[in-house]
Amino acid sequence: MDDPAFAVETDLTTQSILLAAANHDIRALRDLLRNSSANVQDDETGFTPLHAAIAACEPDEQNDSAPGQVNGHTNGDTTNGETTSEVSEERKQELEAAASTVRFLFQQGAIWNDLDSNGETPGCIAHRLGLKELYELCVDAGVRAELLLSRLDQYQPLGGADSEDDEEEEEEVEEATDAAGAAQTNTGAGDESTENTNYLSSNLTFDRNRILDGSANGVMMEWETTLMRRSAELLLPKTGLRVLNVGHGMGIIDGIFQEKSPSSHHIIEAHPDVLQRMKGQGWYEKPNVTIHEGRWQDVVQGLVEKNELFDAIYFDTFAEDYKALREFFTEYVIGLLDPAGVDGGSGRFGFFNGMGADRQVCYEVYNKIVEMDLFEAGFDTEWETVPVPDLDSEREWDGVRRKYWVLDKYKLPTCVFID
Ligand SMILES: C[S@@+](CC[C@H](N)C(=O)[O-])C[C@H]1O[C@@H](n2cnc3c(N)ncnc32)[C@H](O)[C@@H]1O
């Protein structure tokens, strides 16, 4: 392995694969990938074959910059992101060849969300360049990969642990897991917010317009107020209803729920600093308010056993992954939400929809996955699009470790039981 000749050969193979991908030369790729992987990466640019195949479609400025396309955003009727009437035959062929190459690479196990040295996934490049079909191929591949990952996550080998068949099966699962999700977007090493229990024992800082954890991650920020207000309006359309909120944070949504004079208002909160602050702010004395101290994982079963029913449930915790949200709505919402909640219609469930919101392509992948999982759990989801202002220009992220939101549109979910 230390042989320099071997390193040169590997590098040459990588460069040949990247070149074939950029040329949309499937025949050459097929040959090259017989003895190599569709996930090689250029040392300098971090490009994978998918990045190369998509980036090669960037219009050449003097020649074929597409009208109707500004900074990768498109206006009007589009094919692959460009105004249909204006796309030359040559350009159409190039984009079709790129789409075939991208499909071929996915068939060969290419990872949808590897990052290049600019921090872009292949889908991010397609989005930036306004290449709609290539972008959709990346979203679809992301959905397939993430679904596979979540299924594998539930996988339990059958039979005794040491049978040869089981070992082989486990190896296959490991390989599939690597291919599907090896490059899941990193949330940052040494970061307390990646583990719920670490977060819960970290010290919080409360500013006027935000809460930060011990690693300077934004736990909750005031810019989300518009999203909280709209969620509350949709969940509690009138006064006197019963509501459960999981995760108090800055108390923004709980404050808005209070404006609706709920007949019963339960709040589950686990962080001691937040609970301390709630005491100081008089939340424990508010009429019809019940506060459950602890992790929702330790509280909700008790509510189910007491037959507590709600017209509306909102879920917005912190430092938890998508699996936690899915567990909450598949296992518990079903037992806590009144099927005959609001005006004879089903009760309503909402949640902060922020998974993957540091990249458009990841956000779309998660939106599709969560909608499918909600459907499987028995819910219909309505989405409302809410504009989000430019948080960079408003300097919202100053002093915050990681931007958890970079998009200009929030997709607000409201879920009811399927009829
Ligand atoms: C993003 S904030 C909620 C913001 C809230 N929606 C608002 O309007 O201000 C998340 C809250 O969930 C709490 N939390 C995190 N993990 C939790 C868990 N497992 N159970 C209960 N609460 C949790 C955090 O301490 C934090 O107060």
The ligand as an SDF file (V2000), in Angstrom:
LIG
                    3D

 27 29  0  0  0  0  0  0  0  0999 V2000
  -36.1260   24.4440   19.7660 C   0  0  0  0  0  0  0  0  0  0  0  0
  -36.5810   24.5310   21.4170 S   0  0  0  0  0  0  0  0  0  0  0  0
  -38.3200   24.7010   21.3570 C   0  0  0  0  0  0  0  0  0  0  0  0
  -38.7230   26.0730   20.9650 C   0  0  0  0  0  0  0  0  0  0  0  0
  -40.1980   26.3500   21.1300 C   0  0  0  0  0  0  0  0  0  0  0  0
  -40.9460   25.7540   20.0640 N   0  0  0  0  0  0  0  0  0  0  0  0
  -40.4820   27.8210   21.1690 C   0  0  0  0  0  0  0  0  0  0  0  0
  -41.4380   28.2450   20.5250 O   0  0  0  0  0  0  0  0  0  0  0  0
  -39.7660   28.5560   21.8450 O   0  0  0  0  0  0  0  0  0  0  0  0
  -36.3630   22.8890   21.9450 C   0  0  0  0  0  0  0  0  0  0  0  0
  -36.6890   22.6180   23.3960 C   0  0  0  0  0  0  0  0  0  0  0  0
  -36.8130   21.2010   23.5500 O   0  0  0  0  0  0  0  0  0  0  0  0
  -36.1930   20.8090   24.7700 C   0  0  0  0  0  0  0  0  0  0  0  0
  -35.8250   19.3860   24.6620 N   0  0  0  0  0  0  0  0  0  0  0  0
  -34.7570   18.8490   24.0380 C   0  0  0  0  0  0  0  0  0  0  0  0
  -34.7880   17.5130   24.1040 N   0  0  0  0  0  0  0  0  0  0  0  0
  -35.9060   17.1860   24.7880 C   0  0  0  0  0  0  0  0  0  0  0  0
  -36.4950   15.9450   25.1700 C   0  0  0  0  0  0  0  0  0  0  0  0
  -35.9430   14.7860   24.8510 N   0  0  0  0  0  0  0  0  0  0  0  0
  -37.6660   15.9920   25.8460 N   0  0  0  0  0  0  0  0  0  0  0  0
  -38.2490   17.1770   26.1890 C   0  0  0  0  0  0  0  0  0  0  0  0
  -37.7260   18.3770   25.8520 N   0  0  0  0  0  0  0  0  0  0  0  0
  -36.5730   18.3870   25.1530 C   0  0  0  0  0  0  0  0  0  0  0  0
  -35.0150   21.7640   24.8570 C   0  0  0  0  0  0  0  0  0  0  0  0
  -34.4960   21.8490   26.1580 O   0  0  0  0  0  0  0  0  0  0  0  0
  -35.6150   23.0640   24.3530 C   0  0  0  0  0  0  0  0  0  0  0  0
  -36.1660   23.7910   25.4050 O   0  0  0  0  0  0  0  0  0  0  0  0
  1  2  1  0
  2  3  1  0
  2 10  1  0
  3  4  1  0
  4  5  1  0
  5  6  1  0
  5  7  1  0
  7  8  2  0
  7  9  1  0
 10 11  1  0
 11 12  1  0
 11 26  1  0
 12 13  1  0
 13 14  1  0
 13 24  1  0
 14 15  1  0
 14 23  1  0
 15 16  2  0
 16 17  1  0
 17 18  1  0
 17 23  2  0
 18 19  1  0
 18 20  2  0
 20 21  1  0
 21 22  2  0
 22 23  1  0
 24 25  1  0
 24 26  1  0
 26 27  1  0
M  CHG  2   2   1   9  -1
M  END
$$$$
